[in-house]
């Protein structure tokens, strides 16, 4: 079953993912690699609020909650407990230790759900890679396979140091004794090697059961892929870029999935973000599980799957509100998560900006205007609490300021009579193309959205640019995906 889960991945793993059911794990856990390294070692007094994963804000702080998790892990004993105690002796109670304490139980759970033949790839940057490798050695003793260096070029450089142009991927297998799935990959040989082979028919040969090189006549030759990979990062203008700040290239995940899984296998990403792992797994005919703690990511992944695969992508979503009481509970626990979820329910995406600076706009849709090349905006405001007529007036003001075609107020509460009157007096936006008039200010409740009511607007011809539309993946008949049980 292909499944997207909303929630804390530790809880999701424990509740929903059974023992030895996953063939491949890839994780790119969030971490504030741009923070000053010394700050990560700053000691904390435990009085701060519990650390949270927030979209685009990969920060960690040592607090009383971390102290409790640390105590639970240590009292369980074993190599993981020994490793964490060593970290604390060396680091003290700092932000970096909070991050490692967060990672430890998740790695233990990931090992539990992996099949004996499964592998895991942990993706990180040099900020904490050395500590994470020690933690992996404790969770997966004796099964280290490779430290893979992902090389890329970027131009930003800090004073007093070399350019940082690589990430690290740690490749471990689940068990030491069981044979893990591994499909050797190859790269073309260098031009110099080709010249030396010129005129010869190089035969495939093997060493320790691994094919080392092969060629067909004088034209094609390949050698086993090394542990340093040169794959370009996604440049700002690339078609692949969706606008998510930590997005990884599909080519990177395709390489991992091809090497360590087979068609029909289950691929799991517990920090799936904008869904590159899910995208690559779907494209390559694998089953998949994606987990993320933000509705922003879940919404983006759903749209990405629809854009790239259409009806070919069959999956379920677990953890999203399915009723008004569910939505109220989400709004009470986290207003931003509620906002992102409600926008997704309306088919919209959030505007790209920092929290608290929305200028009256939470989301946006774009549709084809009356003239070729001209597009019109639908601006959306989401309110989880009490609503009044003043908020409708504010939305009208935002529409005038932004010169937008339509404004939508999404609320948990039913609009009052004065609110409906104020919305009605805003008039209509008229489309000569579609020969229809659309209310300029529209009021929608969460209950109506759950009941499949939609925003009244012309058909969308272009996805707005906050998160761009993923390119459609043409289906390759030579690798047609088998119908998977839903």
Buried (B, 14 or more C-beta within 10 A) or exposed (E): EBBBBBBBBBBBBEEBBEEBBBBBBBBBBBBBBEBEEEEBBBEBEEEEEEBEBBBEEBBBBBBEBBBEBBEEBBEEEEEBBEBBEEBBEEBBBBBBBBBBBBBBBBBBBBBBBBBEBBBBBBBBBEBBBEBBBBBBBBBBEEBBBEEBBBEBEEEEEEEEEEEBBBBBBBBBBBBEEEEBBBEEEBEEBEEEBBEEBEEEEBEEEEEEEEBBBBBEEEEEBBBEBEEEBEBEBBEEEEEBBBBBEBBBBBBBBBBBBBBBBBEEBBBBBBBBBBBBBBBBBBBBBBBBBBBBBBBBBBBBBBBBBBBBBEEBBBBEBBBBBEEEEBBBEBBEEBBBBBBBBBBBBBBBBBBEEEEEEBEBBBBBBBBBBEEEEEBBBBBBBBBBEEBBBEBBBBBBEBBEEBEBBBBBBBBBBEBBEEBBEBBBEBEBBEBEEBEEEBBBBBBBBBBBBBEEEEBBBBEBEEBBEBBBBBEEBEEEEEEEBEEBEE
